[in-house]
Amino acid sequence: MIRFSGRYAKALIGVLLIFAVPILHTMFDARRRDDCRDPALLFVTSLIEGSKPTGESMPTSSDGVIQWSYGQLANPQYPKNPLRFQIVRSFDRAFSSPTNVLGETLDPEAHDVDRVPAPSGELPVHVAIDNTRNPSRFAAWVFLHDGRPTQNPFLSVLASAPRQLLGGSLPVTLLMVDGILIGEDPGPVTGVAKRWFVAAWEQFVKACR
C-alpha cells in the first residue's frame, strides 16, 4: 500500500480540486434549476420602490442568462442624469461579473463591502468609486445565490456543490446600481443604491421563497 506524508497528501488534494472544478462546472451546467418559486414576478421591477423600468435585454452570446432587467433611479445629486439599476440572473458565471455587466472599465481607488440591514437578512453591498474621471463614477452591487445574499458567489457555489450535483446548478443573481457622482460626498447616491438593494432583496424574497 502506498502511503503519503501529510504534506504530500495536502498537495494531492489541492491538485485534485483544481481538476475537479471544470468537471463539476460541466455537470452543473448539464442540469440547471431555477430555485425561485415565481421567477416571472422578478421581471416586474416596477414593484421595487424607486424603480423606473426601461427594458429587458437577453444577450445572444449566452443561453445561461435567464433575466437581464434594467431601469433608472433618481440621482439626488444630478437629477438630469439618473442612476442605472440592473438585475441579472444567470447560470453563466461570466455574467455574474460586475465588470462584464457594467460594460466599461472602472478604476476604483477603494472597494468596500458595507453590511446593510434588511428585514429578510443583512446584505453585503459592494461599493466601488472611481475618482480618476470627472465627474467621478460609482458602482454598487449585491450577489444572491441559493436563496440568500452572499459576499462571494464563487464560494457560495462551491459550498452548495453537493446539493447542486443532485438537484442541478442554481443561478447567481446580480443586483447592480451605477452612475456619476457630483461633489465629494458619495453618501446621498450610495444611500439611494442601498435602499434600492433592500427593496429589491425583499421583492426577491416574496417571489422566490
VMD Tcl script that draws the C-alpha trace (Angstrom):
set ca {
  {0.00 0.00 0.00}
  {1.29 3.46 -0.94}
  {1.43 5.95 1.88}
  {1.67 9.71 1.53}
  {3.04 12.09 4.10}
  {0.68 14.78 5.36}
  {2.48 17.40 3.28}
  {2.13 15.45 0.03}
  {-1.46 14.49 0.81}
  {-2.48 18.13 1.10}
  {-0.76 18.92 -2.19}
  {-2.51 15.99 -3.88}
  {-5.90 17.10 -2.59}
  {-5.23 20.59 -3.93}
  {-4.37 19.26 -7.39}
  {-7.48 17.06 -7.43}
  {-9.66 20.04 -6.52}
  {-8.16 22.07 -9.36}
  {-9.00 19.33 -11.86}
  {-12.42 18.80 -10.29}
  {-13.59 22.39 -10.88}
  {-14.12 22.10 -14.67}
  {-15.71 18.67 -14.25}
  {-18.15 19.96 -11.64}
  {-18.84 23.02 -13.78}
  {-19.78 20.79 -16.72}
  {-22.01 18.61 -14.56}
  {-23.74 21.67 -13.06}
  {-24.39 23.21 -16.47}
  {-25.91 19.97 -17.72}
  {-28.61 20.19 -15.04}
  {-29.90 23.68 -14.45}
  {-32.64 24.54 -11.99}
  {-34.19 27.88 -11.13}
  {-34.87 27.72 -7.40}
  {-37.18 30.75 -7.50}
  {-40.84 29.89 -6.80}
  {-42.25 32.59 -9.11}
  {-39.45 33.93 -11.34}
  {-41.90 35.83 -13.57}
  {-42.58 38.18 -10.65}
  {-38.93 39.24 -10.65}
  {-39.40 40.80 -14.09}
  {-41.95 43.25 -12.66}
  {-39.28 45.64 -11.46}
  {-41.82 48.45 -11.08}
  {-42.79 46.77 -7.80}
  {-39.37 47.68 -6.38}
  {-39.64 51.05 -4.65}
  {-37.91 53.83 -6.55}
  {-37.54 51.86 -9.78}
  {-38.35 53.23 -13.21}
  {-38.03 50.21 -15.55}
  {-36.74 50.93 -19.05}
  {-36.28 47.50 -20.61}
  {-35.09 43.91 -20.77}
  {-32.07 42.50 -22.57}
  {-31.10 38.89 -23.23}
  {-27.57 38.54 -24.68}
  {-27.26 36.31 -27.73}
  {-23.74 35.29 -26.66}
  {-25.01 33.11 -23.80}
  {-28.01 30.87 -23.21}
  {-27.30 30.90 -19.47}
  {-28.83 34.33 -18.78}
  {-32.44 33.95 -17.65}
  {-33.09 37.61 -16.74}
  {-31.49 40.95 -17.50}
  {-33.72 43.80 -16.42}
  {-32.65 47.42 -16.21}
  {-34.01 50.85 -15.47}
  {-33.43 54.14 -13.70}
  {-33.29 55.52 -10.17}
  {-33.43 59.18 -9.19}
  {-29.99 60.74 -8.76}
  {-30.21 63.15 -5.81}
  {-27.00 64.93 -6.87}
  {-27.76 65.25 -10.58}
  {-31.47 64.81 -11.45}
  {-30.82 65.17 -15.19}
  {-28.57 62.10 -15.13}
  {-30.41 59.28 -13.31}
  {-28.71 56.28 -11.79}
  {-29.00 52.94 -13.58}
  {-30.10 49.69 -11.97}
  {-29.66 46.21 -13.39}
  {-30.87 42.78 -12.31}
  {-29.03 39.90 -13.94}
  {-29.84 36.27 -13.16}
  {-27.59 33.76 -14.87}
  {-26.15 30.27 -14.88}
  {-23.23 31.68 -16.89}
  {-20.63 32.84 -14.37}
  {-19.30 35.42 -16.85}
  {-22.50 37.40 -16.36}
  {-22.04 37.32 -12.60}
  {-19.06 39.65 -13.08}
  {-19.86 43.29 -12.21}
  {-17.26 44.44 -14.76}
  {-18.93 42.48 -17.57}
  {-22.40 43.71 -16.63}
  {-21.23 47.30 -16.23}
  {-19.87 47.24 -19.76}
  {-16.98 49.63 -19.06}
  {-13.77 49.79 -17.11}
  {-13.95 51.07 -13.55}
  {-10.74 52.05 -11.78}
  {-11.81 52.42 -8.14}
  {-9.49 53.85 -5.53}
  {-11.39 51.80 -2.97}
  {-13.69 48.81 -2.99}
  {-15.62 48.48 0.25}
  {-18.20 45.97 1.41}
  {-20.87 47.54 3.62}
  {-23.20 45.43 5.74}
  {-26.69 46.81 5.15}
  {-29.52 45.60 7.41}
  {-32.73 44.38 5.77}
  {-35.91 42.72 7.11}
  {-35.11 39.41 5.39}
  {-31.40 39.35 6.16}
  {-28.29 41.52 6.03}
  {-26.91 42.46 2.61}
  {-23.16 42.62 1.84}
  {-23.14 45.63 -0.51}
  {-20.01 46.14 -2.62}
  {-19.26 49.82 -3.31}
  {-16.58 50.98 -5.76}
  {-15.85 54.62 -6.58}
  {-13.68 55.77 -9.48}
  {-12.30 59.28 -8.90}
  {-10.00 59.18 -11.92}
  {-12.81 60.61 -14.06}
  {-14.59 63.93 -13.98}
  {-17.28 63.57 -12.82}
  {-16.48 60.55 -10.67}
  {-18.19 57.23 -11.31}
  {-19.53 54.73 -8.84}
  {-20.91 51.22 -8.94}
  {-22.50 49.17 -6.18}
  {-23.67 45.57 -6.31}
  {-25.08 42.65 -4.34}
  {-24.84 38.93 -5.12}
  {-27.63 36.45 -4.36}
  {-27.21 32.69 -4.61}
  {-29.04 29.68 -3.23}
  {-31.83 31.91 -1.93}
  {-29.67 34.23 0.15}
  {-27.20 37.13 -0.14}
  {-23.54 36.24 -0.43}
  {-20.39 38.33 -0.48}
  {-18.63 35.88 -2.81}
  {-20.78 33.86 -5.25}
  {-17.90 31.56 -6.19}
  {-17.52 30.39 -2.60}
  {-21.29 30.03 -2.31}
  {-21.38 27.82 -5.41}
  {-18.61 25.63 -4.00}
  {-20.35 25.36 -0.62}
  {-23.57 24.16 -2.26}
  {-21.80 21.81 -4.69}
  {-23.04 18.53 -3.11}
  {-26.68 19.62 -3.36}
  {-26.20 21.03 -6.85}
  {-24.76 17.72 -8.04}
  {-28.01 16.06 -7.03}
  {-30.52 18.76 -7.87}
  {-28.85 20.82 -10.59}
  {-26.99 24.13 -10.70}
  {-28.62 27.30 -9.38}
  {-28.41 30.77 -10.95}
  {-26.48 33.66 -9.45}
  {-28.40 36.93 -9.19}
  {-26.51 40.21 -9.51}
  {-28.19 43.41 -8.34}
  {-26.30 46.47 -9.56}
  {-26.58 50.27 -9.43}
  {-24.16 52.66 -11.12}
  {-23.92 56.30 -12.09}
  {-21.99 59.53 -11.70}
  {-21.07 61.39 -8.51}
  {-21.11 65.16 -8.11}
  {-19.17 66.64 -5.21}
  {-17.01 64.97 -2.58}
  {-19.76 63.26 -0.57}
  {-20.96 59.98 -2.17}
  {-23.42 59.41 0.70}
  {-26.62 60.65 -0.99}
  {-26.06 58.50 -4.09}
  {-24.83 55.36 -2.33}
  {-27.76 55.79 0.06}
  {-30.20 55.58 -2.86}
  {-28.43 52.44 -4.10}
  {-28.52 50.75 -0.69}
  {-32.22 51.49 -0.18}
  {-32.92 50.07 -3.62}
  {-30.94 46.91 -2.83}
  {-33.01 46.37 0.30}
  {-36.27 46.84 -1.65}
  {-35.06 44.55 -4.48}
  {-33.98 41.88 -1.98}
  {-37.37 41.97 -0.25}
  {-39.07 41.62 -3.65}
  {-36.80 38.67 -4.41}
  {-37.83 37.02 -1.14}
  {-41.53 37.45 -1.95}
  {-41.09 35.95 -5.41}
  {-38.74 33.13 -4.63}
  {-39.40 31.76 -1.15}
}
mol new
graphics top color blue
foreach p $ca { graphics top sphere $p radius 0.5 }
foreach p [lrange $ca 0 end-1] q [lrange $ca 1 end] { graphics top cylinder $p $q radius 0.2 }
display resetview
